[in-house]
């Protein structure tokens, strides 16, 4: 994206002369919309040769919670053509990301580069957090499953305290998760494997105590770990962040430290309780948005598999419904997804489940899904996905400007304008009453907090165009009758 400087530009340097004005007809309130409130009403129509003046703009709320706007008319010949209005730079709404990261046992499976999915994903998140282009974005993180800490088997209601793991002397299938927990040799899945104490060397797990790991640290037995057979399904375990949302670059160190922390914190183990994890992430994001109305918060769900663990909700439709409700809430929260999966086999329907799940969740949550093959450069692909999410989150939402002189804003007299280049003509992007009316021609609409517009969001097609421009600029003009998209 290269909307350089977000500069302003003018389509007129003079305001119309208020002489020999003739009264225009009053603006008419529209029907209220379910999400965006009513469409801005048409203002008064100017009389011939004079300045058209409609009734004074006003805002009211109908019984159904929609926004009704009565816009005053302003125009020259026939009420059109001479409005200059008041131009404001298009200021982006600051973005916050709340990341819910999968740390299930399958994240120990290796990618084609020879590193685990966990290592690849955490490297990518670290790169994103320290990238200067991320400065000013708020980022927080939590992990799932929520692991129950322990120092002995007696600390676990069932299962083992993960203090031993299977070790094999043979080459292992790179796609097979490593470090299988055990209490004795017979519990290891392959003949010849031995059950040995689990160790750690910095941020790595190991099973050969007192040896030197790849990072040149010594493998030392762990004394604290997590229970093996308990998948935590409690919503409260996922609402509170491991690392609270805070602004980059200042928050980068805390985030990177959290990602590198060894068991019983972030070391991958357990199943995949996607339902309660996403529900908790959305709940925290909504709480954050309520206390930070000047910012836009989104949820990023990163995973490598379909839901497992017996938690509810577990079905695709039920989990996607969580995202849909959040996107349509009074304070909307969008959900984006990133998944790292093995290549899809045409004759293996199970291999479709993970990618299809995250696509459904993102679509329902008014976000976007990024599907990554574990046979690709996962680190770079994951960074690219995060950059894409950052670009969408930053480039599609704008602040509603405050008119000069303390005048109350008339929501029926706001326009979004785009100038593709310095020599190009100014384009007025049309307003759509309902986000469902967004199509390939684009447009914009108001995001709402309760019954009041809280921001301006452009449709997907318009957002994509703004993301690809190199010399274009965007401005918000107030005081001129809103150009409404004809969807008939």
Secondary structure, 3 states (H helix, E strand, C coil): CCCHHHCCCCCCCCCCCCCCCEECCCCCCCCCCCCCCCCCCCCCCCCCCCCEECCCCEEEECCCCCEEEECCCEECHHHCCCCCCEEEECCECEEEEEEEEECCHHHHCECCCCCEHHHHHHHHHHHHHHCHHHCCCEEEEEEECCCCEECCHHHCCCCCECCEEEECCCCCCCCCCCCCECCCHHHCCCCCCEEEECEEECCEEECCCCCECCCCCECEECCCEEECCCCCCCCHHHHCCCEEEEECCCCHHHHHHHHHCCCCCCCCCCCCCHHHHHHHHHHHHHHHHHHCCCEEEEEEEEECCCCCCCCCCCCHHHHHHHHHHHHCCCECCEEEEEEEECCCCCCCCHHHHHHHHHHHHHHHCCCCEEEEECCCCHHHHHHHHHHHHHHHHHHCEECCCCCHHHCCCCCCCEEEEEECCCCCCEEEECECCCHHHCCCCCCEEEEEECCEEEEEEECHHHHHHHHHCCCCEEEEEECCCCCECCCC
